Amino acid sequence: VQLQASGGGLVQTGGSLRLSCAASRRTSSNNGMGWFRQAPGKEREFVAAVNWRGDRTFYADSVKGRFTISRDNLKNTVYLQMGGLKPEDTAVYYCAQSLFGGTSSSHGDYRYWGQGTQVTVSS
């Protein structure tokens, strides 16, 4: 499975962006998906996850209420709608496919990773 993340860019504080993550082939309907991010000089951190069916989600406290993760299994695509963006959201955002069907915030639970898309929020 290859994951292609897109949708990043430069946005002002308070703005919105929608990231997409397309799979090269049909992803397993039994696998959860997640978004992580990595800012310069920092470790990769969990952002959001969605279960295999798309009816359960889990968020990092730092983005809860501002970001929404969703998936369209017919299109093999996962989305991250980001609103109320802050400068501290600036990072490279990565999508990943979980080894399991549920939601997980653990980096080690994810098997396949996309190449990342840059999100920059200006103050």
Secondary structure, 3 states (H helix, E strand, C coil): CCEEEECCEEEECCCCEEEEEEECCCCCCCCCEEEEEECCCCCCEEEEEECCCCCCEEECCCCCCCEEEEEECCCCEEEEEECCCCHHHCEEEEEEEECCCCCCCCHHHEEEECCCEEEEEEC
